Amino acid sequence: MAQDLNIRYANKDLAEFKILIEEKIVKANRHLELLKSSYMNDGNNGTDDTSPTFKAFEEGSETMSKEANTQLAIRQEKFIRDLKNALLRINNKTYGVCRVTGKLINKERLKLVPHATLSIEAKNIQS
């Protein structure tokens, strides 16, 4: 669908969204570092002096938790990429415009999901 180039958020709004997104990127990077350090650690959680049963349980849950943390880290990396792409859209003044309908995405939606590229209307069409 052709997009009307006049439909866009004002520079003041874009500046506010830019701050919001930059803050989210900082927090997301911190969270990613925590995830990475938790699955890259040596695995010794101080269970050496506890019962063998507990140690076996710890090793099993450690494997599951490493897999879960790896998946979370992958999702977090995608989230950071999506946020950085949102910054690019802010820079080229296309941020907040639905890629399906060409209409502005509701501000409240963008505050909750700042990397959104679809309006609720477009999401409902795709469901």
C-alpha positions as CSV (number, residue, x, y, z in Angstrom):
1,M,0.0,0.0,0.0
2,A,1.4,3.4,-0.9
3,Q,2.3,5.5,2.0
4,D,1.5,9.2,2.2
5,L,4.9,10.8,3.0
6,N,3.1,13.5,5.0
7,I,1.8,11.1,7.5
8,R,4.5,10.9,10.3
9,Y,5.1,11.8,13.9
10,A,6.4,15.3,14.6
11,N,10.1,15.7,15.3
12,K,9.2,16.4,19.0
13,D,7.4,13.1,19.3
14,L,10.3,11.3,17.5
15,A,12.8,12.8,19.9
16,E,10.7,11.4,22.8
17,F,10.6,8.0,21.3
18,K,14.3,8.1,20.6
19,I,15.0,8.7,24.3
20,L,12.6,5.9,25.3
21,I,14.2,3.5,22.8
22,E,17.8,4.4,23.8
23,E,16.9,3.7,27.5
24,K,15.4,0.4,26.5
25,I,18.5,-0.6,24.5
26,V,20.8,0.2,27.6
27,K,18.5,-2.0,29.8
28,A,18.3,-4.7,27.2
29,N,22.1,-4.8,26.8
30,R,22.5,-5.1,30.6
31,H,20.0,-8.0,30.6
32,L,21.8,-9.7,27.8
33,E,25.1,-9.4,29.6
34,L,23.5,-11.0,32.7
35,L,22.1,-13.9,30.6
36,K,25.4,-14.5,28.8
37,S,27.4,-14.5,32.1
38,S,24.9,-16.9,33.7
39,Y,25.3,-19.5,30.9
40,M,29.1,-18.9,30.5
41,N,30.0,-19.3,34.2
42,D,31.9,-22.3,35.4
43,G,28.8,-24.0,36.7
44,N,30.1,-24.3,40.3
45,N,27.2,-22.9,42.4
46,G,28.8,-23.9,45.7
47,T,27.2,-27.4,45.8
48,D,30.5,-29.2,46.5
49,D,29.7,-29.6,50.2
50,T,26.1,-30.6,49.8
51,S,24.5,-34.0,49.3
52,P,25.1,-35.9,46.1
53,T,21.4,-36.0,45.3
54,F,21.2,-32.2,45.4
55,K,24.4,-32.0,43.3
56,A,22.9,-34.2,40.6
57,F,19.7,-32.2,40.6
58,E,21.8,-29.0,40.3
59,E,23.7,-30.4,37.3
60,G,20.5,-31.4,35.6
61,S,18.8,-28.1,36.2
62,E,22.0,-26.3,35.3
63,T,21.9,-27.9,31.8
64,M,18.2,-26.9,31.4
65,S,18.9,-23.4,32.7
66,K,21.8,-23.0,30.3
67,E,19.6,-23.9,27.4
68,A,16.8,-21.6,28.6
69,N,19.3,-18.8,29.1
70,T,20.7,-19.3,25.6
71,Q,17.2,-19.1,24.2
72,L,16.5,-16.0,26.2
73,A,19.8,-14.4,25.1
74,I,18.9,-15.1,21.4
75,R,15.5,-13.4,21.9
76,Q,17.2,-10.5,23.7
77,E,19.6,-10.0,20.9
78,K,16.7,-9.9,18.4
79,F,14.9,-7.4,20.7
80,I,18.0,-5.2,20.7
81,R,18.2,-5.4,16.9
82,D,14.6,-4.5,16.6
83,L,15.1,-1.5,18.9
84,K,18.1,-0.4,16.8
85,N,16.1,-0.7,13.7
86,A,13.4,1.5,15.3
87,L,16.2,4.2,15.9
88,L,17.0,4.0,12.1
89,R,13.3,4.6,11.4
90,I,13.3,7.6,13.7
91,N,16.3,9.0,11.9
92,N,14.7,8.7,8.5
93,K,11.3,9.9,9.9
94,T,9.4,6.7,9.1
95,Y,9.1,5.6,12.8
96,G,5.6,4.9,14.0
97,V,4.0,4.4,10.6
98,C,2.3,1.1,10.1
99,R,4.1,-0.9,7.3
100,V,0.7,-2.4,6.2
101,T,-1.9,0.4,6.5
102,G,0.5,3.4,6.2
103,K,-1.3,5.0,9.1
104,L,0.3,6.2,12.4
105,I,0.6,3.5,15.0
106,N,-1.1,4.6,18.3
107,K,1.3,6.4,20.6
108,E,0.3,4.2,23.6
109,R,1.2,1.1,21.6
110,L,4.5,2.5,20.7
111,K,5.2,3.4,24.3
112,L,4.6,-0.3,25.3
113,V,6.2,-1.8,22.1
114,P,8.5,0.8,20.8
115,H,9.9,-1.4,18.0
116,A,6.4,-2.1,16.6
117,T,6.0,-1.8,12.9
118,L,2.3,-2.8,12.7
119,S,-0.8,-1.0,14.0
120,I,-3.3,-3.1,16.0
121,E,-5.5,-2.9,13.0
122,A,-2.9,-4.5,10.8
123,K,-2.0,-7.1,13.4
124,N,-5.7,-8.1,13.6
125,I,-5.8,-8.4,9.7
126,Q,-2.8,-10.7,9.8
127,S,-4.2,-12.9,12.6
